[in-house]
């Protein structure tokens, strides 16, 4: 289902739309991880941006 571009409140910013390639790519680039790693994190952690940011930082430190 496509992300509703008219709903841009805080609730929308608190989530990463895993089905939207541009959001996954942006998240991956922001954290210096691959798109595949970002997709795996979204599947594992869910789409809560705060939790994903923490998981991405842990992933980078593990390298």
RALIN-V601056 format. One line per field, one symbol per residue. psi: psi as a letter, one per 20 degrees, with the letter a starting at -180 (. if undefined). A space follows every 10 residues. Layout:
# RALIN-V601056
psi: ???
This chain:
# RALIN-V601056
psi: pqpoiinkah hhiiqpnhio hhgggggggh ikrrhghggg gghghajogg hggghhghgh hi.
